[in-house]
Amino acid sequence: MREERSEALAIELRRRGLDTPALLLLEAHRPLRPLLANLAVFLSPLARPLLGRSVDRIQAALDDDDGYDRLIGQLEKEVDG
C-alpha cells in the first residue's frame, strides 16, 4: 500500500469515527496477517464474483508488510495527535 493510499484510508477511517477501532483490530490481527494473506489467495476465486477487482486490492494490502505498518502508524499519529 502506497503512502498516499494508507494516509487516505486513515483519513477516511477518522472521518467516520473508526480510527481507534481500526487501530485496535489491526494491532490485534498483526500476527495473523500472513495467514490472512494466504487465506485471501485461497478464497479469491470464490470472492471475485462478489467483490470484483476489490479482491486484488485486498490481496495487495495483506501482502504488503510495510503498507500494513504504515497504516497503523498513520492511525496512531491521528489517535495520539
Buried (B, 14 or more C-beta within 10 A) or exposed (E): BEEEBBBEBBEEBBEEEEBEEBBEEBEEEEEEBEEEBEEBEEEBEEBEEEEEEEBEEBBBBBBBEEBBBBBBEBBBEBBEE
